[in-house]
Amino acid sequence: MKLIIAIVQPEELPDIKEELLKRKIYKFTVSSAKGQGKEIPVQEVYRGISHEISLLTKIRLEIAVNDDYVDNAVEAITVVAKKPDNKGRGKIFVLPIEQCIRIRTDEKGPEAIG
């Protein structure tokens, strides 16, 4: 069992979701995130005052999968997010899951992930 955490650009979420669903990966969590990569901080003017925005809006996607689905899930994200001419496309982290428990049924392990 693995936990895949992907930090991607917000505009890519609809296409990533569609690609995951095509590959029969239905269960994932999405949350907003702020972060700083190698991007140059953005200067923004609000009410005549210039502000430096160094933490940019990103999307954090978390997918818990059984080992058989890891490559499929990672490929679904990279197919959409990889653009040859752009920097800052994001990161994908793959972490081991020690235990998974489905609260409703007390199932454990790979059966609990589904």
N, C-alpha and C positions, 0 to 999 in steps of 0.2 A: 504494500500500500504506500502511496506517495501523495504528498501535498504539493501541488503546482501553484506557485504564486507568480503572477505576471503583472508587471507595471507597464502600462501602455498609454498611448495617446487617447484622449476621450473620443475623438471622432472615429476611431477604429472599432469601438465597442460593438456597434450593430453588425458589422461584417464578421467580427470574431465570433459573436454569438451565433450567427447564421452558420458559420463554418463548423462550430462545435456541434450544433444540432444535426447537421448533415452527417457527422461522424458518430452519431448516437451517444453523445456526451451531453446529458440533460441537466445534471446537477452541478451548479456552480454559484459562487457568491461574488457580487460586484459591490465595490465601495469606492467613494471618492478619496483621493489622496493628494497631498501636496508634497512636492519634492524638488530637489535640485540635482541635476546631472552635470554634464559638461556645457549645458546651454549657457549663453551669456545672459545675465540678468536683463529683464525687460524694463524700459523706462516708460512709465504711464503718467499722464497728467490728469489730475482730478481736482476740479474747482480751482484751476490755475496753479496748483502746487504739484511739482514733479515728484514722483515716488519711484523707487526702485523695487521691482517685484522679483525677488530671487527664488521664491518657492512657486513653482508652476503647477497648474492643475493636471493631475494624472488620474488614471483609473487603475485600481487594484483588483485583480481577478484572482479568485482562489478556487481551485478545483481539487477535490480529493478523489483519487482514482485507484483502482486496483492496478497492479503492475502491467497488465496486458494493455492498458489504455494510455500509458504515459507518453509513448512516442506519438500516438495519434493526437493527443491533446496538445502537445508541444508543437507539432506540425501545423495544427489548425491555427494556432496563434501566430506562428512565424510566417505562414503563407500570406496572411493578411497584413501583419505589421511590418514585414521586411520591405523596405523601399531602398533601392541601391544608392540614390543620390542624397538621402537625408540622414542627418545625425540625430541622435536622441530618439530612437525608435522604442526604447524600453529595455526591460530585462525580464528574464524568466528564471525562477529558482525552483529546483526540484528537491524536496526534502522528504526523508522517510517519516512515515507515521507509525508510531509505536503501537497505538491501540485506537480503535474506533468502536464506539458503542451507540447503537440506535436507541434513543431514550424510550420510545413508545413500546418496542418489543423486546428490549434487552439483548438483541442480536449483537454479536461481537465480531471484529475482524472484517475480512473481505465481504461477508454477507451484509454487514451493516452499511458499507459504502454503497452497495447496490450496483 
